[in-house]
């Protein structure tokens, strides 16, 4: 078996590139999905989750008929714990993503240093697919192969599909998640000052704003994003509310009798 066959594991250069591109997609994906990374996504995701969780929590607490000061204490403690959780989770996901990214970089660096002929073959297949041929293709390959750092950058972007400028620092994403949680908490608390519909109105503002900002950042359609955010939250909280009411009616006699 030739060194080229060993490097490509019996596949051609283009097949090997396709496999590496798949590995790059896996390495760059978020642990909780493939949505766009970054501080905006972290902020909007945290704001949406916080709003829905607060609505569900308040729905359950309402059935306990607790004094107002007890409710505020419970919501305050929940808010503190939740902001710590979301900030830590966002930071950890960011670090995990960077760790995978660095591992793939080192793998590619090793290939460049120890399998240069195969890397040139891969690079030739990539640029031939772009329309380069003949002497021009050879000149381009000579220029790129002359500098390992430039070659590494090209292979990461062309072979693996990485966009190096898209990787934000995990602390920035963690800070954005904290801002998202605190913003949702602030809107929820403000809405509580205007019963009975203030909480619902402010929760709608939080969800619509998060959906709008996320769609704007990703250049998606704005109105459908806002509508879907509101619809999913309504379905989630509304469904829980009606199931709770049904359960209370069915179980009410048994609860009252002490069974």
N, C-alpha and C positions, 0 to 999 in steps of 0.2 A: 504494500500500500504506500503510495506516495505521500509526502508531507501535506500536499494540497488536499488529497482525499481524506487524510486524517483530520485536518483542520475543518473541512466542510462536512465530515461525518458521512461521506458517500453522496452528498447532494451537490448540486451546482452552486455557483456563486450567488445567483439570484435567489435560489431556494434558501441558502444560508442567510442571506440578507433578510428575507421574509421572516425566518425564525428569530433572528436578532431583533427585528422590529417588533415582533410579538413580545419578546422579553422586555424590550424598552417600554412598551405600553403597560405591561404588568408592573414594572418597577416604578413607573411614574404615577400609577393609579393611587387614589386615596384608599385607605383601609375601609372606609364606609361608602365607597362608590367611586365613580370616575368623573364626578362633577368638577368644575374648574377649581383649582386650588387657589389659595391666596386669602388676603385679609378680608376682602369684600364678601367672598363666599362664607368665610368663617363667621363674620358678623351677622349676615342675614340668616344663616342657618341657626345660629344661637338665638337670635331674636324670635324666629318662628317657633322653635322648640319651646322656649321659655313661655311664650304667650299661650300656647296650647296646653302645656303642663299646668300653668297657673289657673287656666279656666277649668280644667278637670279637677284640680285640687280644691278650688273654691266651690265647685259643684258638690263634692263630697263633704266638705266642711260645713256647708250650709245645712246639711241634714242633722248635724250634731247640735245645732242651736246653741253654739258657744257664745259667751259674751264677746263683745267687739274687741276688747283688749287682748283676749286670748287668741282670737282669730289673727289679729295683727302680729302677735308674738310668733304664732305658728308660721305665718307667711314670711315674716322677717327671717326666721331661722332657716326656712326652706330656701329663701333667696340667697342667703349667705352660703349655704352648702352647695347650691346649684351653680353659683358663679365660680366657686372654687373648682367644682367638677368640670365645668365647660372649659374654663381656662386651661386646666391641666390636661384635659383630653385633646384640645386643639393643639397645644404645644407638643404633646407626645406624638400625635399623628404626624405633625410636621417633622419632628426629629426622625421618626420611623421612615418617612418618605425620603428624607435626605440621606439616611443611612443606606437605603436601597439604591438610591441614585449614585452615591459614592462607590458602592460595591460594583455597580455596572461600569463606572468610569475606570476603576482599577482593572477590571476584566478586559476592557477594551485597550487600556494602556499596555497590559501584558501581551495581548495579541499583536499590537503594533511593534513592540520590542522584540518579539520572538517569532512572529509569522509575517514578516514584511512582504514576502512575495504573494502570500494569500490575501493580505490586506490590499495590495496593489490590484490584485485580480478583482476583489470586491469593489474597489473604487472604480476600476475600469468598467465593470458591469453597471454601476450606478450612473456614471456619466455617459456611457454609451446609450443608456435608456433616455437620457436627457437630449440626445441628438449629437453628441460629440463623436467624432470618428477620425481615423487616420492619424496624421501627424499632429493635428490640433489636440486630439485626445491624449497622445503620448506626452505632449508638452505640458498639458494640464496635470497629468499624473506625476510627471517629474517635479513640477513646482510644489504640489501638495505633499509628495513623499519626502521632500527635502527638509521639512520642518516637522518634528514629531508633535509639538504642541498644536500647530495648525492642523495637522492630520488628525489628531485626537478630536479636536473641535468639529471638524468636518464629518468624521465618522459617527460621532455622537448625534449630530443633527441629521445627517443623511441616512445613516444605517439604522439608528435606534429611534429617530424621530423626536429627540429631546429638543426642547427650546430652553436654552440655558438661562435666559433672562427671566423665565417664568417662575423660578424657584425662590420664594420669599423666605425670610428667616422665620423659624418656628415661633420665636418670641413675638414677632409682629402679628402672626396669626392668632396666638394666644391672647394678646392684648385686644385684638378686634373681637374675639369671642366674648371677652369680658365686657366690652362696650355694648355688644349686642344684648347680653343678658341684663345688664344694668339699665339699658334703654327700655327694654320690655317691662322690667320691674317698675321703673319710674312711670311709664304710661299706665300700667295697671293700677298703681297706687293713686295716681291722679284721677283715674276713672272712678275709683272707690269713693272719692269725695262727692260724687254726683249720682247717688242711687236714684232709681233702680237700674238704669241702663248705661251709666257712665263706664262701667267696666267693659261691657260689651262693645261700646263705641270705641273706646281706646284700644281694646284688643284688635278690633277691625283695622284701626289706623296702623298699629304695629305690623299686622300681617300684610296689609296692602303695601306699606312702605318697604318692607323686606322683599316682597315679591317684585315690586317695581325696581328697586335698586339692583337686585340680582339679575333680572331680565335685561336691564339697561347695561349692566357690566358685561353680560354675555352676548349682547346685541340680539336678543330674542324679542318676540312680540310682547309689548308691555301689558296690554289689556288682558290677554289670556292668562298671563302669569299671575296678575293680581286676582283675577276671578278664580283661578284654580287654587291659589293659596287660601282665599276666603271660603271656597266651597269645601275643600278638604277639612279645614278647621271646623266649619259648621257641621259637616257630616260626623266628624269625630266627637265633638262635644255634644251635639244634638242627639246622636245615637246613644251616647253614654247617659244623657239625661233621661231619655224615654225608657231605656232599659232599667235605670234606677227607679223611676216612678212605677213601672210595672212590677218590679221586684218588691217594692214597698207595699203595693196593694195586695200582692199575692201572699207575702210573708207577714204582713201586718198583724193579722189575727194570731199567728203563731208566736210572733215576738211579744205581743201584748199578753198572751197567756203564760209566757215564761218558758215556752218550748224552744 
